[in-house]
């Protein structure tokens, strides 16, 4: 018998300057729709697109993903939108609140391949029983940079710097900027 999940958590990524999905987000949505069509979501399970409205955008990532999922055959009534989060730890915490029994929930996290390890670890930290499924991307120079940044974010998580009320020490920002350059 095929294992099913109580929820599929589809993680968002920032929309473009016109609040439209970038190709990477569409790849994630395609992977979630495929998982749904494969029957990986239990009978009473829900697909949760995760992502709020980021600064300078007019739509939430969750709303955009829900529309794309509907266009791919996922019924709206099988979705619960988590449209408040700004970062991965919030994706998990806010999505958990949408589940009836979050500590017992088996969830499938779907995100980009470079982001998967940290996302599953973050889900575990939020108390979810998580497995992951990667939306595979082209491994070009942009992907390599994102993969490198993920290592730094994973260190943040492992040291607890992403926990509520905590932040990483100031010296780490200088190190991050030296390695990856300042954010634009």
C-alpha positions in Angstrom: 0.0 0.0 0.0 1.2 3.5 -0.9 2.1 5.8 2.0 0.0 8.9 2.1 0.4 12.2 3.9 -2.0 14.3 6.0 -0.7 17.4 4.2 1.5 18.5 1.4 3.3 21.7 2.2 4.2 23.6 -0.9 6.7 26.2 -0.1 6.7 29.5 -2.0 9.4 31.7 -3.3 9.3 35.4 -4.0 7.1 36.6 -6.9 8.6 38.8 -9.6 8.2 42.6 -9.5 4.7 42.3 -11.1 3.6 39.8 -8.5 3.7 37.0 -11.0 5.3 33.6 -10.4 8.9 33.0 -11.4 9.9 29.8 -13.3 11.2 28.3 -10.0 7.8 28.7 -8.3 6.1 27.1 -11.3 8.5 24.1 -11.0 7.5 23.7 -7.4 3.8 23.9 -8.2 4.2 21.3 -11.0 5.8 18.9 -8.5 3.0 19.4 -5.9 0.3 18.9 -8.5 2.1 15.7 -9.6 2.3 14.4 -6.0 -1.4 15.1 -5.6 -2.2 13.3 -8.8 -0.1 10.3 -7.7 -2.4 10.0 -4.7 0.2 10.9 -2.1 -2.4 13.1 -0.2 -4.6 11.0 2.2 -8.3 11.0 1.8 -8.8 13.9 4.3 -5.5 15.5 3.6 -4.9 19.0 2.5 -2.4 20.7 0.2 -1.1 23.8 1.8 0.5 26.5 -0.4 2.8 28.5 2.0 3.8 32.1 1.5 2.7 35.6 2.3 2.8 38.9 0.6 6.4 40.1 0.5 7.4 43.8 0.5 6.8 45.4 -2.9 4.3 42.7 -4.0 0.6 42.9 -4.2 -0.3 39.2 -4.0 0.6 36.4 -1.6 2.7 33.5 -2.9 0.0 31.2 -1.5 -2.8 32.8 -3.6 -0.6 32.6 -6.8 0.2 28.9 -6.1 -3.4 28.0 -5.4 -4.5 29.4 -8.8 -1.7 27.5 -10.5 -2.7 24.3 -8.7 -6.3 24.7 -9.6 -5.3 25.1 -13.3 -3.4 21.8 -12.9 -6.5 19.9 -11.5 -6.1 20.2 -7.8 -9.6 21.1 -6.3 -9.6 24.3 -4.2 -11.5 22.4 -1.4 -8.4 20.2 -0.9 -6.3 23.3 -0.2 -5.7 25.5 2.9 -3.7 28.6 2.2 -1.0 29.7 4.6 -0.6 33.3 3.4 1.1 35.0 6.3 4.7 33.6 6.3 7.8 35.4 5.1 10.5 32.8 5.8 10.8 29.0 6.0 10.4 28.6 9.8 7.1 30.7 9.5 5.9 28.4 6.7 6.2 25.5 9.0 4.8 27.1 12.2 1.8 28.7 10.4 1.1 25.6 8.3 1.1 23.5 11.5 -1.6 25.7 12.9 -3.8 24.8 9.9 -3.7 21.1 10.7 -6.1 19.4 13.1 -3.4 17.3 14.9 -0.1 19.0 14.0 2.1 16.8 16.3 0.8 13.7 14.7 0.6 15.0 11.1 2.7 13.3 8.4 3.6 16.0 5.9 5.3 16.0 2.5 7.3 19.2 2.0 7.8 20.2 -1.6 10.3 22.9 -2.5 13.4 23.4 -4.7 16.1 20.8 -4.5 18.7 23.1 -3.0 16.2 24.1 -0.3 14.9 20.7 0.6 17.2 19.5 3.4 16.8 22.7 5.5 13.0 22.7 4.9 12.5 19.2 6.1 14.8 19.8 9.2 12.8 23.0 9.8 9.5 21.1 9.7 10.8 18.6 12.2 11.8 21.5 14.5 8.3 22.8 14.2 7.0 19.4 15.4 5.9 17.9 12.1 6.6 14.4 10.9 8.1 15.5 7.6 9.5 13.9 4.5 10.6 15.9 1.4 10.2 15.9 -2.3 12.4 18.1 -4.5 11.4 20.2 -7.4 14.5 19.7 -9.5 16.1 22.8 -11.1 18.9 23.3 -13.6 22.2 23.3 -11.7 23.6 26.5 -13.1 25.6 29.3 -11.5 22.5 30.8 -9.9 21.6 27.4 -8.4 25.2 27.0 -7.0 24.9 30.4 -5.3 21.5 29.5 -3.8 22.9 26.1 -2.6 25.8 27.9 -0.9 23.4 30.3 0.9 21.3 27.3 2.0 24.3 26.0 3.9 24.5 29.3 5.8 20.8 29.2 6.5 21.1 25.6 7.7 23.8 26.6 10.2 21.4 29.4 11.4 18.7 26.8 12.0 21.0 24.3 13.7 22.3 26.9 16.1 18.8 27.9 16.9 19.2 31.4 15.4 15.9 31.0 13.5 13.9 30.1 16.7 11.3 32.6 17.8 12.8 35.6 19.6 16.4 34.8 18.5 18.6 36.0 15.8 22.1 35.3 14.6 25.0 37.2 16.1 26.0 40.5 14.3 29.4 39.1 13.2 27.6 36.4 11.1 26.0 39.1 8.9 29.4 40.5 8.1 30.7 37.0 7.2 27.6 36.3 5.1 28.1 39.6 3.2 31.8 38.9 2.7 31.1 35.4 1.3 27.9 36.1 -0.7 27.9 39.9 -1.2 25.4 42.4 0.1 21.7 41.8 -0.7 20.3 44.0 -3.5 
